Amino acid sequence: MLTAEQIKAARALVDWSQPKLAEASGLSMPTIRRMEGPLGPGRSTAVNVDAVQRALEGAGVVFLEAGEVRPGGPGVRLKS
């Protein structure tokens, strides 16, 4: 499951604003704001979380699970 921090970091990596992510994912701005807020994407539907993940992956983001590649929490990186 994506975290709010991963979504914000991924947007920063590809230099996308919240409106750009909303457009690319087909979701509303309130949905994006909520997913990046304190409650994170856990309160969103799986379809909405998937739409955000697919949009950002399409822009070149790779999402890392906790402990993947390096010890620590979840993260993001750009495709090489």
Helices and strands as residue ranges (DSSP letters): H 4-13, H 18-25, H 29-35, G 40-43, H 46-58, E 61-64, E 75-78
